Amino acid sequence: MSRKYRLGQSREAQDMDHRDTYSRERAADSKRRQRTAERLETGIESHDAEALLRLPDATPWLHLPEATLIQRHSQWVDLELADGSTLCATLGGKLKGVHLVCGDRVRYVPMPQEATDAKRPQAQVVAVTPRRTLLKRGGSDDREPWQLICANADELWICAAVVDPPLRPGLLERAQVLALDAGLTFRVLITKRDRASLKDTLPELDPLREQGVAIHETSAMKGEGIEPLRLLLQNRVVVLVGHSGVGKSTLVNALLPNLGLKTGGLTRFGTGRQTTTAARWLPLDPATGATSGILVDTPGIRTLSVRGFDRALLGQVFPEFPAEVLEDPSALDAEDEATLDQLQLDYPERLQSLQRLWQEMDTRNPNQNVWR
């Protein structure tokens, strides 16, 4: 029996939903479809990427109670109230398309008493107050230009292991760009220091030392370097980031012993097992003698994209390079071979890292059509 189609419905329309259709189409049809998609692009060049970070006006809702967003789920959020208690909340209609993130200060409306129970949200978030700081990284593609990490933080701590996985200076440079853009204090935490010889001075960190960046060497297994970090946490909101397997959860357990977070270690392939799946708002335990302080533990990252960031930040990350090099490091090989040879001799790894970050910061349209 042949399949019936409604008036105006094409038989080919059913097949166009399948991926195999595009592999079977001729080259001429593919080019024709591409030209049609290009003609449909309207207003892309005038698209404002920063508009995706703007928040609705919260002035009409300032009379409502305020809370801190401590964790974002798919359909709801967890809020922390002024007295330390938590409640579950949904998002109001005007916030459905707003990118909320851990650390946001929000205004909420309590749900009616008869509609609340253990399985249903107890409040509705209706407004977000302006952010004091916003830590973000570049998006994975042009459809999502930014990935938000945390709001209203004071410091960024990048966690890096000496071995297993090995120390990667490129990650530290990317994290420094993110901290400079957000206006956060930047610190480097070296974990698993007991796994390396004391004679190893970690020369990979010399460029950061020359800039005056604070570097803290720790060993959570032996309890070394933990107490100074706990003192730095007081009266601050600190974001902790790093690759999977560098020992973030072990370090958090040492700083906040009352949590008992699960640790994953490394797989047989040398990669970390991810145990943290979402950013978590972790207050200091008063039993440790701390007055106040928040540690935001984030999931393990594969990379920190710097797409869309201002290239002027590279001058603070790579201060050893002259201004003409920072202006366009990719054009050195064509203009001045002597300068290039000297830089490759003095700073071989740093020059390669500068060129990679400079090229990645090339701003592309966040609403670019990547389907074709």
TORNU-67696 format. One record per residue (C-alpha): residue number from 1; x negated, y negated, z. Coordinates in steps of 0.25 Angstrom, whole numbers, padded with zeros to 4 digits, always signed. Layout:
+-----+-------+-------+-------+
|   k |    c1 |    c2 |    c3 |
+-----+-------+-------+-------+
| NUM |     X |     Y |     Z |
...
+-----+-------+-------+-------+
//
This chain:
+-----+-------+-------+-------+
|   k |    c1 |    c2 |    c3 |
+-----+-------+-------+-------+
|   1 | +0000 | +0000 | +0000 |
|   2 | -0006 | -0013 | -0004 |
|   3 | -0007 | -0024 | +0006 |
|   4 | +0002 | -0036 | +0005 |
|   5 | -0002 | -0050 | +0007 |
|   6 | +0006 | -0063 | +0010 |
|   7 | +0008 | -0074 | +0001 |
|   8 | -0005 | -0082 | -0001 |
|   9 | -0014 | -0071 | +0005 |
|  10 | -0025 | -0066 | -0003 |
|  11 | -0029 | -0052 | -0003 |
|  12 | -0044 | -0056 | -0003 |
|  13 | -0041 | -0064 | +0010 |
|  14 | -0041 | -0051 | +0018 |
|  15 | -0054 | -0047 | +0013 |
|  16 | -0061 | -0060 | +0015 |
|  17 | -0061 | -0058 | +0030 |
|  18 | -0071 | -0046 | +0029 |
|  19 | -0086 | -0048 | +0029 |
|  20 | -0088 | -0038 | +0017 |
|  21 | -0080 | -0048 | +0008 |
|  22 | -0092 | -0058 | +0008 |
|  23 | -0102 | -0047 | +0005 |
|  24 | -0094 | -0043 | -0007 |
|  25 | -0091 | -0056 | -0013 |
|  26 | -0099 | -0061 | -0025 |
|  27 | -0110 | -0072 | -0024 |
|  28 | -0101 | -0082 | -0032 |
|  29 | -0090 | -0080 | -0022 |
|  30 | -0099 | -0082 | -0011 |
|  31 | -0105 | -0095 | -0016 |
|  32 | -0091 | -0100 | -0019 |
|  33 | -0086 | -0097 | -0005 |
|  34 | -0098 | -0104 | +0000 |
|  35 | -0095 | -0117 | -0008 |
|  36 | -0081 | -0117 | -0003 |
|  37 | -0086 | -0116 | +0011 |
|  38 | -0095 | -0128 | +0009 |
|  39 | -0084 | -0136 | +0003 |
|  40 | -0076 | -0133 | +0016 |
|  41 | -0086 | -0140 | +0025 |
|  42 | -0081 | -0153 | +0029 |
|  43 | -0086 | -0163 | +0040 |
|  44 | -0097 | -0154 | +0044 |
|  45 | -0108 | -0164 | +0043 |
|  46 | -0101 | -0173 | +0052 |
|  47 | -0099 | -0163 | +0063 |
|  48 | -0104 | -0167 | +0077 |
|  49 | -0111 | -0155 | +0085 |
|  50 | -0110 | -0163 | +0098 |
|  51 | -0095 | -0164 | +0097 |
|  52 | -0095 | -0149 | +0101 |
|  53 | -0101 | -0153 | +0114 |
|  54 | -0091 | -0165 | +0118 |
|  55 | -0081 | -0163 | +0129 |
|  56 | -0067 | -0168 | +0129 |
|  57 | -0064 | -0180 | +0138 |
|  58 | -0063 | -0176 | +0153 |
|  59 | -0058 | -0189 | +0158 |
|  60 | -0043 | -0185 | +0159 |
|  61 | -0047 | -0173 | +0168 |
|  62 | -0056 | -0179 | +0178 |
|  63 | -0046 | -0178 | +0189 |
|  64 | -0046 | -0163 | +0188 |
|  65 | -0055 | -0154 | +0196 |
|  66 | -0069 | -0152 | +0191 |
|  67 | -0077 | -0139 | +0190 |
|  68 | -0089 | -0133 | +0184 |
|  69 | -0089 | -0122 | +0173 |
|  70 | -0098 | -0111 | +0177 |
|  71 | -0095 | -0101 | +0166 |
|  72 | -0088 | -0101 | +0153 |
|  73 | -0080 | -0088 | +0148 |
|  74 | -0073 | -0086 | +0135 |
|  75 | -0059 | -0090 | +0139 |
|  76 | -0062 | -0097 | +0153 |
|  77 | -0072 | -0104 | +0162 |
|  78 | -0077 | -0102 | +0176 |
|  79 | -0077 | -0115 | +0184 |
|  80 | -0084 | -0119 | +0197 |
|  81 | -0076 | -0128 | +0206 |
|  82 | -0082 | -0138 | +0216 |
|  83 | -0081 | -0129 | +0228 |
|  84 | -0088 | -0118 | +0221 |
|  85 | -0076 | -0109 | +0217 |
|  86 | -0074 | -0104 | +0203 |
|  87 | -0062 | -0103 | +0194 |
|  88 | -0058 | -0098 | +0180 |
|  89 | -0053 | -0109 | +0170 |
|  90 | -0048 | -0110 | +0156 |
|  91 | -0051 | -0121 | +0146 |
|  92 | -0041 | -0132 | +0143 |
|  93 | -0036 | -0134 | +0129 |
|  94 | -0045 | -0145 | +0126 |
|  95 | -0058 | -0137 | +0130 |
|  96 | -0055 | -0125 | +0121 |
|  97 | -0066 | -0130 | +0111 |
|  98 | -0075 | -0136 | +0121 |
|  99 | -0089 | -0129 | +0124 |
| 100 | -0089 | -0128 | +0140 |
| 101 | -0101 | -0123 | +0146 |
| 102 | -0106 | -0119 | +0160 |
| 103 | -0108 | -0131 | +0169 |
| 104 | -0097 | -0139 | +0163 |
| 105 | -0089 | -0148 | +0173 |
| 106 | -0074 | -0146 | +0169 |
| 107 | -0061 | -0151 | +0174 |
| 108 | -0050 | -0141 | +0176 |
| 109 | -0035 | -0139 | +0180 |
| 110 | -0031 | -0128 | +0189 |
| 111 | -0021 | -0118 | +0184 |
| 112 | -0007 | -0117 | +0190 |
| 113 | -0008 | -0108 | +0202 |
| 114 | +0002 | -0098 | +0197 |
| 115 | -0006 | -0096 | +0184 |
| 116 | -0019 | -0092 | +0192 |
| 117 | -0024 | -0079 | +0195 |
| 118 | -0037 | -0071 | +0196 |
| 119 | -0036 | -0068 | +0181 |
| 120 | -0032 | -0082 | +0175 |
| 121 | -0040 | -0095 | +0175 |
| 122 | -0037 | -0104 | +0187 |
| 123 | -0040 | -0117 | +0179 |
| 124 | -0041 | -0124 | +0166 |
| 125 | -0053 | -0133 | +0162 |
| 126 | -0048 | -0146 | +0155 |
| 127 | -0060 | -0155 | +0154 |
| 128 | -0075 | -0155 | +0154 |
| 129 | -0083 | -0166 | +0160 |
| 130 | -0095 | -0172 | +0153 |
| 131 | -0107 | -0164 | +0154 |
| 132 | -0120 | -0169 | +0161 |
| 133 | -0129 | -0160 | +0153 |
| 134 | -0126 | -0149 | +0142 |
| 135 | -0136 | -0138 | +0139 |
| 136 | -0134 | -0132 | +0126 |
| 137 | -0141 | -0125 | +0115 |
| 138 | -0140 | -0124 | +0100 |
| 139 | -0129 | -0115 | +0094 |
| 140 | -0130 | -0102 | +0087 |
| 141 | -0125 | -0107 | +0074 |
| 142 | -0119 | -0120 | +0067 |
| 143 | -0105 | -0117 | +0072 |
| 144 | -0109 | -0118 | +0087 |
| 145 | -0119 | -0129 | +0088 |
| 146 | -0121 | -0128 | +0103 |
| 147 | -0121 | -0118 | +0114 |
| 148 | -0119 | -0124 | +0128 |
| 149 | -0126 | -0118 | +0139 |
| 150 | -0123 | -0127 | +0152 |
| 151 | -0118 | -0140 | +0155 |
| 152 | -0121 | -0150 | +0167 |
| 153 | -0135 | -0143 | +0170 |
| 154 | -0147 | -0150 | +0175 |
| 155 | -0159 | -0140 | +0171 |
| 156 | -0162 | -0129 | +0161 |
| 157 | -0170 | -0118 | +0166 |
| 158 | -0176 | -0109 | +0154 |
| 159 | -0179 | -0095 | +0159 |
| 160 | -0191 | -0088 | +0152 |
| 161 | -0198 | -0075 | +0156 |
| 162 | -0213 | -0072 | +0155 |
| 163 | -0211 | -0059 | +0149 |
| 164 | -0199 | -0050 | +0145 |
| 165 | -0194 | -0058 | +0138 |
| 166 | -0207 | -0066 | +0135 |
| 167 | -0208 | -0081 | +0137 |
| 168 | -0203 | -0089 | +0125 |
| 169 | -0207 | -0103 | +0124 |
| 170 | -0198 | -0106 | +0113 |
| 171 | -0186 | -0104 | +0122 |
| 172 | -0191 | -0114 | +0132 |
| 173 | -0193 | -0124 | +0122 |
| 174 | -0178 | -0122 | +0117 |
| 175 | -0173 | -0123 | +0131 |
| 176 | -0181 | -0136 | +0133 |
| 177 | -0174 | -0142 | +0121 |
| 178 | -0160 | -0138 | +0127 |
| 179 | -0164 | -0144 | +0141 |
| 180 | -0169 | -0157 | +0135 |
| 181 | -0156 | -0158 | +0126 |
| 182 | -0147 | -0156 | +0139 |
| 183 | -0156 | -0165 | +0148 |
| 184 | -0159 | -0154 | +0158 |
| 185 | -0172 | -0151 | +0166 |
| 186 | -0179 | -0140 | +0159 |
| 187 | -0187 | -0129 | +0167 |
| 188 | -0193 | -0116 | +0163 |
| 189 | -0192 | -0103 | +0171 |
| 190 | -0202 | -0092 | +0169 |
| 191 | -0197 | -0079 | +0174 |
| 192 | -0204 | -0065 | +0176 |
| 193 | -0217 | -0073 | +0180 |
| 194 | -0221 | -0060 | +0187 |
| 195 | -0221 | -0053 | +0174 |
| 196 | -0233 | -0061 | +0169 |
| 197 | -0247 | -0063 | +0175 |
| 198 | -0250 | -0075 | +0183 |
| 199 | -0261 | -0078 | +0174 |
| 200 | -0251 | -0080 | +0163 |
| 201 | -0248 | -0095 | +0163 |
| 202 | -0238 | -0094 | +0152 |
| 203 | -0244 | -0104 | +0142 |
| 204 | -0231 | -0104 | +0134 |
| 205 | -0226 | -0114 | +0144 |
| 206 | -0237 | -0124 | +0143 |
| 207 | -0230 | -0133 | +0134 |
| 208 | -0218 | -0134 | +0144 |
| 209 | -0228 | -0136 | +0156 |
| 210 | -0235 | -0148 | +0148 |
| 211 | -0221 | -0154 | +0147 |
| 212 | -0218 | -0153 | +0162 |
| 213 | -0207 | -0143 | +0160 |
| 214 | -0204 | -0135 | +0174 |
| 215 | -0208 | -0121 | +0173 |
| 216 | -0205 | -0111 | +0184 |
| 217 | -0211 | -0097 | +0184 |
| 218 | -0202 | -0087 | +0192 |
| 219 | -0201 | -0072 | +0195 |
| 220 | -0188 | -0068 | +0200 |
| 221 | -0192 | -0054 | +0203 |
| 222 | -0203 | -0060 | +0213 |
| 223 | -0195 | -0072 | +0217 |
| 224 | -0205 | -0082 | +0212 |
| 225 | -0201 | -0096 | +0208 |
| 226 | -0187 | -0094 | +0212 |
| 227 | -0186 | -0103 | +0224 |
| 228 | -0191 | -0116 | +0216 |
| 229 | -0180 | -0113 | +0205 |
| 230 | -0169 | -0112 | +0216 |
| 231 | -0173 | -0126 | +0221 |
| 232 | -0173 | -0132 | +0207 |
| 233 | -0158 | -0126 | +0206 |
| 234 | -0153 | -0135 | +0217 |
| 235 | -0143 | -0146 | +0213 |
| 236 | -0145 | -0142 | +0198 |
| 237 | -0138 | -0135 | +0187 |
| 238 | -0148 | -0126 | +0180 |
| 239 | -0147 | -0118 | +0167 |
| 240 | -0155 | -0106 | +0166 |
| 241 | -0157 | -0100 | +0152 |
| 242 | -0166 | -0090 | +0146 |
| 243 | -0168 | -0077 | +0137 |
| 244 | -0161 | -0064 | +0142 |
| 245 | -0171 | -0056 | +0150 |
| 246 | -0179 | -0068 | +0155 |
| 247 | -0174 | -0066 | +0170 |
| 248 | -0163 | -0077 | +0171 |
| 249 | -0154 | -0068 | +0179 |
| 250 | -0165 | -0063 | +0188 |
| 251 | -0169 | -0077 | +0190 |
| 252 | -0155 | -0082 | +0193 |
| 253 | -0154 | -0070 | +0203 |
| 254 | -0166 | -0075 | +0210 |
| 255 | -0161 | -0089 | +0211 |
| 256 | -0147 | -0085 | +0215 |
| 257 | -0148 | -0072 | +0222 |
| 258 | -0133 | -0072 | +0225 |
| 259 | -0129 | -0069 | +0211 |
| 260 | -0136 | -0056 | +0207 |
| 261 | -0135 | -0058 | +0192 |
| 262 | -0137 | -0046 | +0183 |
| 263 | -0151 | -0045 | +0176 |
| 264 | -0153 | -0039 | +0163 |
| 265 | -0168 | -0038 | +0160 |
| 266 | -0173 | -0034 | +0146 |
| 267 | -0169 | -0024 | +0136 |
| 268 | -0178 | -0014 | +0130 |
| 269 | -0179 | -0024 | +0118 |
| 270 | -0185 | -0034 | +0127 |
| 271 | -0173 | -0043 | +0127 |
| 272 | -0165 | -0048 | +0139 |
| 273 | -0152 | -0042 | +0144 |
| 274 | -0142 | -0053 | +0145 |
| 275 | -0135 | -0053 | +0158 |
| 276 | -0129 | -0067 | +0158 |
| 277 | -0118 | -0069 | +0148 |
| 278 | -0114 | -0083 | +0152 |
| 279 | -0119 | -0096 | +0158 |
| 280 | -0116 | -0095 | +0173 |
| 281 | -0116 | -0106 | +0184 |
| 282 | -0123 | -0101 | +0196 |
| 283 | -0124 | -0109 | +0209 |
| 284 | -0135 | -0108 | +0218 |
| 285 | -0133 | -0099 | +0231 |
| 286 | -0132 | -0108 | +0243 |
| 287 | -0138 | -0096 | +0251 |
| 288 | -0152 | -0099 | +0244 |
| 289 | -0152 | -0113 | +0250 |
| 290 | -0149 | -0120 | +0238 |
| 291 | -0139 | -0132 | +0239 |
| 292 | -0133 | -0132 | +0225 |
| 293 | -0138 | -0128 | +0211 |
| 294 | -0132 | -0121 | +0198 |
| 295 | -0140 | -0111 | +0189 |
| 296 | -0133 | -0109 | +0176 |
| 297 | -0137 | -0095 | +0171 |
| 298 | -0136 | -0093 | +0156 |
| 299 | -0136 | -0081 | +0147 |
| 300 | -0149 | -0076 | +0141 |
| 301 | -0152 | -0083 | +0128 |
| 302 | -0158 | -0078 | +0115 |
| 303 | -0162 | -0092 | +0110 |
| 304 | -0160 | -0107 | +0113 |
| 305 | -0156 | -0114 | +0100 |
| 306 | -0159 | -0129 | +0099 |
| 307 | -0151 | -0131 | +0086 |
| 308 | -0145 | -0145 | +0086 |
| 309 | -0154 | -0151 | +0097 |
| 310 | -0161 | -0164 | +0095 |
| 311 | -0175 | -0162 | +0089 |
| 312 | -0180 | -0174 | +0098 |
| 313 | -0180 | -0164 | +0109 |
| 314 | -0192 | -0157 | +0103 |
| 315 | -0201 | -0168 | +0107 |
| 316 | -0199 | -0165 | +0122 |
| 317 | -0200 | -0150 | +0120 |
| 318 | -0213 | -0151 | +0111 |
| 319 | -0220 | -0164 | +0116 |
| 320 | -0234 | -0159 | +0111 |
| 321 | -0230 | -0161 | +0097 |
| 322 | -0231 | -0175 | +0090 |
| 323 | -0218 | -0183 | +0085 |
| 324 | -0221 | -0180 | +0071 |
| 325 | -0221 | -0165 | +0074 |
| 326 | -0208 | -0165 | +0082 |
| 327 | -0201 | -0173 | +0070 |
| 328 | -0203 | -0161 | +0061 |
| 329 | -0212 | -0150 | +0065 |
| 330 | -0208 | -0142 | +0053 |
| 331 | -0214 | -0152 | +0043 |
| 332 | -0228 | -0151 | +0049 |
| 333 | -0233 | -0140 | +0040 |
| 334 | -0230 | -0149 | +0028 |
| 335 | -0235 | -0163 | +0033 |
| 336 | -0247 | -0161 | +0042 |
| 337 | -0254 | -0147 | +0042 |
| 338 | -0265 | -0152 | +0052 |
| 339 | -0255 | -0156 | +0062 |
| 340 | -0248 | -0143 | +0060 |
| 341 | -0260 | -0135 | +0062 |
| 342 | -0264 | -0142 | +0075 |
| 343 | -0250 | -0140 | +0081 |
| 344 | -0250 | -0126 | +0077 |
| 345 | -0264 | -0125 | +0084 |
| 346 | -0260 | -0132 | +0097 |
| 347 | -0245 | -0128 | +0098 |
| 348 | -0242 | -0116 | +0089 |
| 349 | -0230 | -0110 | +0097 |
| 350 | -0224 | -0124 | +0100 |
| 351 | -0225 | -0129 | +0086 |
| 352 | -0217 | -0117 | +0081 |
| 353 | -0207 | -0119 | +0092 |
| 354 | -0205 | -0134 | +0089 |
| 355 | -0203 | -0130 | +0074 |
| 356 | -0193 | -0120 | +0077 |
| 357 | -0185 | -0129 | +0087 |
| 358 | -0186 | -0141 | +0077 |
| 359 | -0180 | -0133 | +0066 |
| 360 | -0169 | -0127 | +0075 |
| 361 | -0165 | -0140 | +0080 |
| 362 | -0161 | -0144 | +0065 |
| 363 | -0147 | -0149 | +0067 |
| 364 | -0137 | -0141 | +0059 |
| 365 | -0122 | -0144 | +0057 |
| 366 | -0115 | -0137 | +0069 |
| 367 | -0103 | -0135 | +0060 |
| 368 | -0110 | -0130 | +0048 |
| 369 | -0103 | -0118 | +0041 |
| 370 | -0111 | -0106 | +0044 |
| 371 | -0101 | -0096 | +0039 |
| 372 | -0106 | -0095 | +0025 |
+-----+-------+-------+-------+
//
